[in-house]
């Protein structure tokens, strides 16, 4: 396979000389770098390899520029070239640039007997520049708020961001992961008590697509120009679905839900609620990666984030985690967290690949 490393700009793709390109193999049987080389003045690279071992293993090339990892889509054919083997990298900046909200999805589960509900949120963060935004010192590059009284905050691993790159302090959620041109997804869950409803959610910033999914059939939704459309299902549970487009930053969504009655197996029901919301988040993440018409810059293959598969997203998450670890202080705690997160991502990818082989 032969490709190039180029730097994306508004007007052209500039060859990158001296970039270190690594060919990777990731599979359920083993994962390791296979070969590497440094690009000459024209930014080109060439690798010769033969697929071995488990047939579900994937191969891809990666390069680091400005401390950030970029990579090709997984190779789908024996001979790869052109766009499929082009690695588009970007210069970095810590100067604030505008990160827009291409989409925001809010999922509200049915109440547990104690009245608490699991809430899931998926943000599609859009960088329309030709620069990768990186966090400066301890200042997050993007923030949002969760409602007062929220507990049990957890990053959802179906998104694009590693747990080490997100902080939650009180109502403020901060993002520290680099944001390259294109769209990245941030997904998380939390719980709210019955007393939090009726709930008012201010949008904070203009949003391209606003979507609300609620499991209660008697829910009352107001604000944000939301219109009810066809319902969707996850794990046999049906969610009413509300959607709007081009929502202003001063919009407020108000949600009225019925109170829970009865008591019983709280722990079991809570686990089921979390699983249902996680399944719905996974559905939204996969759907958001399908091609559509977002307002974003297209400077090369690295900007095609919205069309990647779940397996591709896991590959990118591993590469991003590696890049973030390289930039962090090498303490024992950081090494242990990095090793655990990487092992978990690799295990999920291996399971996904193995499942794909069985279904094929």
N, C-alpha and C positions, 0 to 999 in steps of 0.2 A: 504494500500500500504506500502511496505517495501523497503528501499534502504540503500545506504551507502554514506558517504562523504569520499573521498579519495584525497590524494595529488598526482598529476601527476609528475612523474620523467621519465628519459630516460629508466630505467630498470624495474620499478614496480609502482604499485599504493599502496600508504601507507595510512592505515586508519587514519583518523583525529579524535582524541578524543576532547571532549569539544566544538565541533562546534554547534552553535545555528541554528537549521533548522526550517524554517517557511513554513507552507502549505498556499498557496494563492489561492484565487478564483477571477477571473476577468470576468465580464459579462456585458451586456448592462443594466441589472437591478441594479446590485450592485457589488462592488469590495471591498474585505477586506481580511486580514489574517484570517484563520480559526483555526489554532492550531500551536503549536510550542513545541520543545523539544531540549535538549542538548544531543549530541552523547556520548555514553560510549567509552571505550577503543578500541573497534573494529570498531568505526565509523558508526555504524548502526543507523537507525531511522525508526520508524513505526508510521503511522497515520491511523486512521479509520474515514472515512467521507462518507456522502451520497450526491450525486449531488442533488441540489435543485434549484428552480427558473427557469430562462430562460435556455432552453436546449442547447443554443449555448455557455454558459459560459465555460471557461477553468480553469483547476486546475493544479498547478505545485508547486514544492518545491524549496526553495532557501536557500543558506547558504552564509555567508560572511567570507572571509579569507584574512587577510592583508588589510582590508578596501575595498576589491573589492567583488561585488556580483556575485555569480555563481548560476546556477539553472538547473533544469531538463527540458527536452522538455515537452510541455503540455501533460497531461495524456490522452491517447486515449481509454483506456479500464477500466472497473470497478476495475479490480485487476491488479496492476502494480508492477513490480519488476525487478531485473536484471539491464541491462544497462539503461533501460528507467527510472529507479529511482536512478541512480548513479549520484552524484554531484562531478565532478572532479574540484578541486581547485588547485591553483598554488602559489608558493612563488612569491614575487614581487621584482623588482629591479628598481633603478633609474639610474644605470650605463648603458650607451648607449649599446644597442645590435642591431644587424643588422635586420632591417625591410625591407623586399623585396617587390617589386611590382609584385604581381601575375598577375595583369591585369590593364589596363588603357583604358577607353572608353571615346571618345570625340564625342559629338553630336552637330551639327551646324544646326541651323534652317534657313529657307529662310529669305531673307532680308525684313524688314519692309520698307514702302515707304521712310522713312528718312535714309535708309541704314543700320541701326543698326540691329545686329543679336544677338539672345539668344544662348549662348553656355552652354552646360551641360558637366560635367566631372564626371566620376565614377572611383575611385581608389579601387582596392582590395589589402589591405595591409596584408602581410603575416608575422607572427611571427613563426619561425621554432624552437624556443627554448622551454624549459619547465618553463619559467619565464614570469610573467605578467609585462610588462614594464609600469612604471608610470612616469609622468612628474616630473621634479625636479625644485622646486621653480617656477619661471616665464618662464622657458626655455621649449619650445615645444619639444615633443619627436619625432616629424616628421614634415617636412615642404615641401612645394612645391611652385611653382610660377604660377601666372596667367599673361596673357599678359599685357604690358603697355597699358594704356587707358581703361582698363576694369572698368566697373561701375556696380552698382546694385548687388554686390555679395550677394548670399543667400544660406544657407545650405539647401539641399533637405532632407525632412523628411522621404523619402523612404530608406535612408541609415541607418547605424547602430549607428551613432554618434549623441549625443545631441548638440543643438546649443551652449550651454554654454561651450562646450569643444573644440570649434574651434574659432580661431581669424583670422582676415584679416587686415593686415596693408600694404597699398600700394600694391605691387605685391606679398607679402609673405603671404601664408596661413599656419597657425600653428595649429597643433593638440595636445591637452592636455589630451584627453580621454585615460584611461588605455587600453593597447593592450595585450590581453591574447593570449596564443598559438592558432594558427589557422588563420583564415582569417576574417578581419573586413572590412567593406565597408564605404568609405567616398564619398558622392555625393554632388555636389554643382552646381550652375548656376551663370552666369554673362552675361553682354552685351558688345559687341564690336562695335565701329563705323565703317563706311564703309572704313575710312582711314587706319584701322588696316590690311586690306587685300591688297596684298597677305600677308598671315600670316605664320611666321615660328615658330614652336613649338619644342624647344629642350626637349628631354625626361628626362634629369637630372639623371636618374638611369635606370639600365637594367630592362626590362619589359617582363614578361612571355608571355602575350597576349596583343597585341595592336590592338584596334579597333577604326575605325573612321566612323561615320555615318553623312552624309551630305544631306540636303534636296534638294539642287540645282542640277538638272540633268546635268548642264554644268560645274560643278566643275572640277578643275584639281588638282590632288593629286600626290605628289612626296615625296620620302624619306621613311625611316623606313621599307623598303622592303614590303610595303603594296601592297596587291593584291585584286582586286575587286571580291567580291563574290555575292551571291544572295541578292537582296534588302530586306528590312523589312518595315513594315508599322505601324503607330501609329495614332489613331484617323483619319483614312482615308488618311493620308499623307504618301507618300513613301519616304524612305531614301535610297540613295545609300550606300553600305556598303563595307568597306575596312578592311582587317585584315592581321596581321602577327604574328609570334611567335618567342620568343627568341631574342628580339630586344636589341641591345647594348645601353649603357648609353650615347654614343656620337652621337646617331642618331638624325636627325632633320627632322621633317615633314613639308612640305611646302604646303599651301592650297591657291589656286587661285579661286576666286569666282566672278561672274558677279555683276556689280553695279545695285542697285535698281533704278527703274524709277517710276515717278508718285508720288502722294501724296494723302492724304485722312484721313481715320479714324485711325490715328496713335495709339491712346490708345487701341481701340478694337483689332487692328492687333497685338499690342505688347502683350496684354493679351493672345491672341490665340497662339502666338509663345511660350510664357512661358509655357502654358498648354501642347502644343505638346511636347516640350523638357522634361517637367516633366513626361509625359506619357511614353516617350521613356526611361528615366532614370528608371522609375518603372519597365519597361519590362526588362531592363538590369539587375537590381538588382535581380528580381525574377529568371531570367535565370542563373545568377551567383551562385545562391544558390542551383541549381540542382547538383546532384552528377557528378563529373568529376574526373580527375586524377591530382590534383595539387600537387606540391612538398611541402608537409608539414608534420609535425610530427603528429602522431595520438596516443594520450595517454589516450583517454577516450571520453565519450559522449560530454563533453564540447568543444572538438575540432571539432565537426561536424557542424561548423557554415555554411559551404557552402551549406548544404542540407536543411536548415530550410525554412519554409513557411513564407510569409509576416506576418501572425498573430504571428508566433513564434518570428519573428524579433521584432515586436512591444512589445511583452512580455519582451524580452531581453532588449529592449531600456528603458522600464520602470524600470526594475531592475538596469540597469546601471545608469540611472538618479538618482535613490535613493542612490546608492553607492557614486556617485560623490557629491551629496548634503551633505552626511554625512561628507565628507572630506573637505568641503568648510567652510569658515568663515560664521557664522550665522548672517548675516546682514538682515535688512528688505528687501533690494533690492534682495538679493540672495533668500530669502524665497519666495518673490513674483514671481521671475522668475521661480523658481523651481515649485511652485504651478501651474503656468500657463502652463509650458511645460508638467507637468505630466497630467494635466486635458486634454490638447490637445491630448496627446498620448492615454489616456484612451478613449477619445471620438472616435478617429480613430479606436481603437481596437473594441470598442462596435459596431460601424457602420459596421466594417468588419464581426464581428461575426453575427450580425443581418442579413446582406446581405447573408451570407453563409447559415443561417437557411432558409431564403426565397427561395434561389435557390435550396436547398435540398428538 
